[in-house]
């Protein structure tokens, strides 16, 4: 009888332990949950950005959708984690969806977050109901080198050493100089720069290097779900190159902003919200 009791207690403890550890599972991001509704939207920010980049967007949709907003590990003040790679981040988002039984969520990703949305919809085509990609391409390097091929073993140590060796002032100046090429709205520039400055330098360098080596051009042929690809206004001038990048996504719905740069949600907000609302309400 005592043997049976011990066995039962052991089994119960094991089950309870699995539940506890399941609930406290570590992902490669912090999560904020808002809103209500039957359908979930997962917002994925771009490179070195905070989930705050989606604040205004969430306000538009949280009355009808459950909104999960991510900020990736090492970005915008979030604690960095070891083994941060584009693929590991993709897998972590997928684990989060499966662990929390989020049925057919919509993914909205900006910049590298848009790349993650494309990768997830490609590798797990039955997991996602819709994706919205805000100014991201399947392969950044292919814009200047269409024949680019990813390196199987990509060494990012040089980039990490260069970035981590910079003083805080040097790093801030670098980000301050680059922001006008990404964002026209001067009222938001300092906020976006602050996210970069608060990011972990090693993560910043390694993820930039890893994403620069990412090529999704072939695998996007696996995407089944409806998609909306919002692109900055400049890209209309190089349409053939953009369409070449997306040629394997036969249902690609490419839309070019009327004005502004990379942060479309700030630079052409009226057009941006109109596009999102139209796409999300279309069955």
N, C-alpha and C positions, 0 to 999 in steps of 0.2 A: 504493500500500500504506500509506504514512504517513497519507494522508487517511482511510483506513478505520480505522486505529488511533486516530487523533484522535477520530473520530466515536464509536467504541465506548467510548473512555475518557470522553468527554463524557457519553454516555448513562448509563454506569455511575455516574459522579459524581452525575448528576441524580437517579437512582434512590436512591442512598445518602443524598443530601441530603434527599430527601422522606421517607425512612424515619426519619432522625434527627430532623427537625423534627416529624414526626408523633408520635414518641415523647415529644418535649418540648413538645408543644402546651400552651398556657396555657388553663386553664379559669377560670371565675369562682368557684372554690372550691378548698380543699385537700381531699385524699382520704386516708382511712385504710382499709386493706384487712385484714380478719380473716376467720377461719373457713374452712370447707371444705364442699364439696358441689357438686351439679350446678346448683342453682338459686341465683340471686343476689338479694339484697335491697339496695336503695339507700336509705339513711336520710338524710332531708333535715330539718335542724333548723329551728326557727322564727326569728322576727325577733330579731336581735341575740344569738342563742344559739350556743353551741359544739356541735360534734358530740358532745361529752361527755354531752349530754342523753340520748343513746342508749346510754350505757355499760352500764347494767343490762339494757336490752332486748337488746343484742347478746349478752350473756352467756347469755341464754336460748336464742338461736337459732344461734350461730356453730358449733355442732357439726354442724349439718345444712345450713347455708347459707353461701355466700360473702357477707360483709357489707362493703359499701362505705359508709363514713360520711363525709359532706360537712360542711365548715364553710365558709360562704359568705364571699367576699372582703369585707374590711372589718369583719367581725363577730368578736367574741371574740378579738381579737389577730391575726387573719389580715390580711396585707397588703391594703390596699384597691386597687381597680382602677378605671380610668376607664370611663365608659359603663355603670355598674352600673344596670340596670333590671330589673324583674320579667321582661319578655320576653326580655332578653338572658340572664338567668340560666336561664330555661326552655330556651332554645336551647342553652346551654352544657351543661346536663345531658343533653340529647338527643344532642349531639355526642359527649359522653363515652361514652354507651351505644353509639353507632354505631362510634366510633373503636376501642373496645375489644371490639367484637363480643360484647357481653353480650346473650345471647338471652333475650327475654321476662322481664326482671327484674320483681321486685315492688318497688313504691315505697311507702315509709312516710314520711309527712311530718307534722310538727307545726306548727300555726299557719300562718305564711306558707309553710312547707315543705309543708303540706297543700294550700295553694293552688297551689303549683308542681306537686304531684302531680296535682291535678285538671286543671290547664292542659295538662300533658304528655299525660295520658290522653285529653284532649279533642282536642288537635291532632294526636296521633300514636296513634290508637286501636289500631293493630296492633303497636305497639312494646312494650307493657306487658302483663304477664299478670294482675296484680292490683294494687289500690291500697288502702292503709289511710291514712285521713285522721284525724289526731288534733286535734280541736277547731279546725276551720277552716270557714269559710263561703265560698260562691262570691262574695259581695259584702258586705263589712263595712258599707259605708255604707247598704245596703238595710235593715239592721235598724232604723234610725231614719228612713230615707227610702226606702220601697219603690219610688218612681218615679225613683230616682237613675239618672243616665246618666253614663258616664265622659266626662271631657273629652278631646278629641282631642289638644290640646296643653296638657299639665298643667304648670304652672310651679311647681317645688318650691324655688325660690331663697329665698323668704321663710322656709320651714321650715328650710332649711339655715343661713341667716344667724342665725336665732334659736337653734338648737341649738349651732352652732359658737361663738357669742358667750358661751355660759355658761362659768363657771369650772369646774374639775374638781369642786370641792366642791358647787356648785349642781347640776351634772349628777348627781353621786352621790346627793344628797338627793332629786332628782326620781325617780330609779330606786328608791331605798329606799322612798319614799312610795307608789309605784305597785305594788310587788311583792305586798303583801297582797291586792290585788284579782285577782291572777293565780295565787297559790300559797299554799295553807294550810300545808303542811309547813314549819315554821320552820327545820328543820335544813338545808333546801336553799335558803332564800331568799337568803342572802349569796352563795352560789355563782352563782346566776342573775343577781344584781345585778352581780357581778364580770364576767360575760360582757358585759353592756351597757357597763360602764365601760371595758372594754378595746377596745370597738368604735370604729371611726373615726367621728367625729361627722358628717362630711359624708355618708358612706354611710348612717349611721343615719337621718338626717333625710330624705335623698332617697328611700331605699327605703321608709320609712314612708309618705311622701307618695305615692309611686308605687303601693304596694300598696293604699292607701286609695282610689285612683282605679281600681282593678282590678274588673272585673265579669265573672264567668265564668258567670252564671246561664243565659245562652242556649247557650253552647257546650258545656256539660256533657251536652247531649243526644247528643253524638257518642261518649261513652264506651261502650265495648263490654265492657270487662273487669269481672269481679266486683269489688265494692268494699265496704269497711267504713268507716263514718263514725262515729267515736267522739266524743261531745260531752260537755262539762262538765255537771254535774248541774243547774245553774241553768237551762239551756236547756229542760229539760222543762216549765218554767213558761210558756214562750212557743213551744210546739210548732207552732202554726199558722204563725208567722213563719219558723221553721226549715224546716218542710216546704215552704213557699212558695219559699224559696231553692233547695231541691233538687228542685222539682217536675219539671224537665226531665230529671233523671236518673231514669229510670223504674225502674231497678233499685236505687235508693238503699237501702242497708241502714243505717238510722239507729239508733244505740244510745246511750242516755243513761247517764252514770256515776251511781253511787249517792251519791257525795259528792265534795267538793273543787271545785277551780276549773280554770283553764286548763291547768296542767301535770298532766294526768291521770295520766301515768306515775309521778308522785310521790304525788299526793293520793289516788288510788284504784288503787294498783298491783295488788292481787290481782284486781280486776275487769278491769283493763286487760290483764293477761297472759292471763287466761282467754279474753277476747275474741279476742286475737291468735292464740292457739294453736288455737282452734276454727276461725277463719277460714282460717288458713294450712294446716291439715290437711284442709280440705274440698275435694274435687276439683270 
